[in-house]
Amino acid sequence: MLSFLFATLMSSPSSANVPPQPSLQVRSFGLLTSGQTADLYLLSNATGMQVALTNYGATVVSLKVPDRSNNSADVVLGYDTPKEYETDKSYFGGTIGRYANRIAQGEFSFGGQQFTLAKNHGNNSLHGGVRGFNKRIWTANEIPGQQNLAVEFTYVSPDGEENFPSTLTTKVRFTLPHDKNELEIDYTATNDQPTIANLTNHSYFNLSGEGSGDILSHVLQLHAATFTPIDSTLIPSGEIRSVQNTSFDFTQPHPIGSRIHQPDEQLQFAKGYDHNWVLNKADDASDKADPQLAAIASDPNSGRVLEVLTTEPGIQFYTGNFLDDTIRGKAGKSYPFRSGFCLETQHFPDSPNHPDFPSTLVSPNNPLHSKTIFRFSAK
C-alpha cells in the first residue's frame, strides 16, 4: 500500500524529465480497533527522499532513500496498516515516551515521593509502560515552511497515565528539507508539575531495504569512548566503562557482525548489542545546543550511508535481538533475527535511579527539548 501511494504521489506525465517537486499529502491510513481513523502524512523532497508518518504513535512508517545507483528503497521496518501497529511489540518507528528504555523494578523517586510503574519487560518498566506514547493517537498539524516540509504531532499525557506524575504535553516535529536527504526530529515537552521524561524514535534501519536479510554486514562507527554496562535484566549497573579493547569499541568503523558472537558477558546478557553509549561532546563546538555527530552506519551493498546527529547525551545501539521469523512486515515480508538495527538517541536508561547520570527531570522551569537528525547519502 505504501509503495503504491508513493508511486502515485511521485508520478507525472513528464516525470522522466522533470525533477520531483517537494510535496506533502495526507491520506487515510486505515481504521484502528477503536473505530478511529489513523492518518498517513506523505512527504517527498526534490532530491529523492520520501517519508511516511502516521499520527498513531507519531510513527515513522516508511523512509525511502536512493542508493549509489539512484534506486530508492524503504530502509525502515514497519507495517502496512494501523491495526498491525496496534498489536506490534517491537516498537517499529514509534515515538517512545514517557520514558524511553528501561527503569529498574518499575520504580523511581524524587521530591521525597516514590512512584511505581507497570513492569512490562520482566521485572522492569520498558518504553513508557503497557501503553506508551507509541500506542496513542496524536494530534497532527502541517507546519508551513519555505525551505522544508514539516508535520508536528502533539500528545497530552494526563497526570497518572501509566502511573507517571504530572500532565505532560509533548510535541514532536518531523521536518524534511526540500534539498537535503535528512529527517529532522525536534522534541519538546512541558508540564505543570515536576516529572521525568525521556523521548526517542524507535526506527529499525536496514540500509539494504527492509525485509532484505540481516544487518550484520553493515558498518558502524559510534562517536563514543564509553558505554553503560548492564546486568542480566538489561539494567545499567551505574558504571561508565571504556570501550577500549572490548567488543563495544566502534570508535573506528567495524561491521556490526564482526564481534557480535564473541564470548563477552555483556553481549550474552543482551543476545547481541542492546546498550547505551555515552556520546563524546566536542569541546570546541560553537554551539553546544546544536546536534553533534553521534553515529555513522553504512551498507557496502547499496552504498547507502546514515549519519545520526543529536543533542542527546547517549545513543542506544540495538541489533534487533528480539526479532524472529514470526514477524511479518510490509507486503508480508519476514523480519527475522537481526534484520534491523536501532540508533535511539536518548538520555541513559534508568537515569532516575542513578544520580550520576544526566538528569531526566522535567519541570515547568526546565522543559525538555532535544533534536535528532537522520542524514542519508550514498557512496
N, C-alpha and C positions, 0 to 999 in steps of 0.2 A: 504494500500500500504506500509506504513512504517513498519508495523508488518511483512509483507511478506519479505521485504528487510532485516530486522534484522534477521529473522529466516534463510534466505538463507546465510547470512553473517556468522552466528554462527554455522551452521550445518556442520557436517563432519561424515564420516562413523564410527569413534570411539569416537564421541563427548560425549558419556555417560561415558567414562573412562578417557578422556584427558581434562584437564582444558582448557578453551578458551584462545587463543593466542591474544595478542594485535594486532589490525589491523585498518587501515584507508583506506576506499574505497570511490570512487567518482561515483555518479550516476546522470543521468539527473533527475531533479525534475519535469520538465514539462515546457510548454510554458506560457509566460506572454501575456497580450493583445497586447503588442508592437511587438510580434513575437520573442522576445529574449527568450532564454532558461535559466531557473534558474537551478543551480546545487545543489545537495544534498551531503553532506560530512558525512560519517558514521564512527564513532569512537567507538571502543569496546576495553575494557581492560581485564586484566586477572582475575579480581575479581567481574565480573558480571555487570558492568555498561556499558551502551550503549547510545551514544549521536548522534543525527542527527542535522546538521546545514545546513542552506542554505545561499547562497550569496545574496539572495533577503532580504534586510533589516538586514543582519548579524544576522539572526534569529535562536533561539533555537527551532527546530521543534518538537523534541522528546527527552525524557530523561528517560531511563529505569533503575530502580534500584531494587535490591532484598528486600523482606520483611523478617520478622523474620523466615519464613519457607523457605527462599531462592527462593521464587517465584517472578519473575520480573513483574513489571507493569510500564507503561508510566505515569509519575507523573506531566507532564505539559500539559496544554490545547493548542490546535492548530488545524491545518488543514492538509488535505492530498494532496492539490495541491497549486501551487503558485498563481493561479488566485484567490483562496479564501483569501490568504494573501493580495492580491491587494485591495480587497473590504472590508477587515476586519477593524472594527472601535474600536476594543478592544486592539490593540497593542500586540497581543499574541506573546510572545517570542522575540520581536524585540529589536534591539539596538536603543535607543532613543537619539536623538540629533536634532539640535544643543543644544537645551536646554530642558532637561527632566523636567517634571512637568510644573507649570503654571507661567506666567508672567502677572501681573495685567494690565488690559486695553490694553494689547499688546504693552506696551511702556516701554522703559528704556533709560537711557542716561549715557554717560561717555565721558570724554575729551571735555566737553562743547558741545557735539552734541547729539541731540535727535533722537531715532530710533523707528519706528512704525512697528509692526509685524501684521500678519494676526490674526484676532480674530476667532478662530475655536472652542472655547468652551465658549458659552455665550459671555460675553464681554472681555474674556481673551484669551491669547495665550496658547496653550497646546502642549507639547511634540514636539516642533520644527516647529509647523505650519501646514498648509494644507497638505504638503508632506514632512514629516520629514525624518530622516535617515532610519527609518524602511520601507520606501516606495522606497528605492533606490537600484540599483544594485551595489554591492561592488565587488572589485577585490579580489580574494581568492588565497592564497598561502599556501601550506603544508610546515610546519616547521620541519626539521629533529630533532630528539631527541633520545637519548639512553634510557631514562627512562620514556618517555611520548610520547603522540601523540598531535599534535597541528596544528591548522589552523588559519591563520591570515587574516583578512578581512581589506581592505583599501578603504576608500572613500574620494575623494577630493571634498569638498563643495566650489563652487566658491563664490567670493565676491558678495554679494547682493542676494544670494539664500535665499528665504523666508524672504528677507529684513534684514538678518544679515550681518554685515560688516566683511570684511577680507576673504581671501581664507583660509580655514581650512582643513588640512589634518589629517584625523582620522584613527587610526589603532586599531582594536580590535582583540586580540589574545585569542582563546579558547584552553585550554590545559587540556587533560585527562591523568593523570598519569597512568602508567602501573599497579601499585599495590595499588592504593588508589581510593575509590569511591568519587571523588570530581571533580568538574568542575571549573577550574580557569579562570577568565576573566581579562585580562590586557587591559587597555585603555590608549592610548596616543593620543595627539592632538597637532599639531604645526601649526603655522600661520605666515603670512607675516606682519600683522598689528594687533593691539590690537582688541580683540573681547570678547564676553562672550561665555562660553560653560559649559554644564552640561550633562554628559553621564551616562546612566544606561542601565540595561537589564530589560525587562518588562515581564518576565515569570510569568505565573499564575500556582501555585502549588496546587495539590490535592494529598496528600501522600497516599490516598487510591487507587489512579489511576484516570486519567482524565475521566470525564463522569460518576463518581460513586456517585454523590449526592453532598450535601453541605459540607462545611469545618468547620461548627460551633463546632463540637466535637474535632477538632484539638486543641492541647495545645500549647500555645506560651509563650515564655519569651523573653523580649527585654532588652538589657543592656543599658537602657536609663532612667534617672531620670526626664527628662523634655521633653516637646514637644512644637511645634509651633501651637497654636490655630489659627483657620481660621474664616473668615466671611461667609456669606451665599453663596458667589460665590466661596468658597474653596481657597481663597487667605489668606495667613498668615497676622495676624494683626501686627506682629513685636515683639509681646511678646514671651518670653521664660517662659513657665509655668510648675510648678512642677506637676508630675503625682500623687503625694501622695493623697490618699483619693478620687480618681477620677476613672472613667471607663477606663482611659488610663494607669493605673498602671499595667504594665506587668513585673515589676522588679522581681516578683516571677511567676512561671508558672501558667497560667489560661487558661481554654477553651476559644476559640475565641468567642463563643456564650454566655458565661456566663453573660456578662454585655452589650452586643451589643444593647439590646432593652431598656436599661434604659432611663429615660426622661432627657437626657443630651443634651443641645443645640448643642454641638459640634457633637454629633452623629446624631442629626436631620439634621444639615446642610449637612452632607455627606451621609446620609442614611446608616450609619454604620461607619466603620473606613476607612478613606482616608486622613491620616495625616502624618506629618513628625515628627519623634522622633529624639531628639538630643542625639547622642551616647556618652556614657561615654568613656573617654580615660584613660587607665591605666597609672598612674603617674610613675610606676616602669617598664614600658615596655622597654626592652633592645634596641629595635629599633622602634621608632615611625613610621617609614615608612612601617613596616610590618603590614599586615592585622590583626585586632583585632576582637575578637568575638563580634558580634552585636546582633544576634538573634538565638534562638533555637526553632524549631517547630517540633511537633511530632504527630503521628496518633495512638491513642490507638488500633485501629482495626488491622492495618497491622504491627505495631511496627516500621514503618519507622521513621527516625529522620533526620531532615535537620538542619544543622548549617550554619549560614551565617557569614563570616568573611570579613572585608573590611578596606580599608584605608580612606574611605569617612567619613565626619562628621555627616551624617544623614542617616536615612532609612525611606522610605515611606511604611507604612503598609496599604494595601488596601484589602478590603474584597469582591471584585467583585460586588460592588453595582450597576453597570450599566449593568451587565449581565442579560439576560432574556431568556425565553423559545424559542425565535425565532432563537437563535444562534445554529447552527449545526456544530460540530467539526469533529474530526477524525471518520471515519466509520459512519458518520451521527449521532453521539452521541449528545444529548442535553446538553448545558452548561447553566443551569438556574441561577437565582439569587444566589449569594454567593457560586458558585460551584468551585471557585478557589480563592487563596489569592496571593498577590504580596508582596515581600520584596525588594523594589527598593533602592539599595544603591546609595547615591546621595549627592550633596550639596542641600541647602534648597530651597524650592520653592520661586520664586520672589526675589531671593537674590540681583539682580541688583538694586532693589528699596528699599533695607534695608541695609544701610551701616554697621549696627552692625552684620549682618550675615556674615559667611565666604565668602570671595570673590570668584566669578566665572570668574574673568578677566583672560584671556589668552593672552599672548603676546610673541613675538619672544624670549624674555629673560625669560619668565615664562611659559613654555609649560605645558600642562595638562598631568598628569599621575596618574592613580589610579588602584587599584586591588581589586577584589572581588572573594571570594571562596564560592561555594555551596558544602558543605561536607555532604555526606549521610552515614547513618549507620542504624542498626536495633536492637531492643531490645525486 
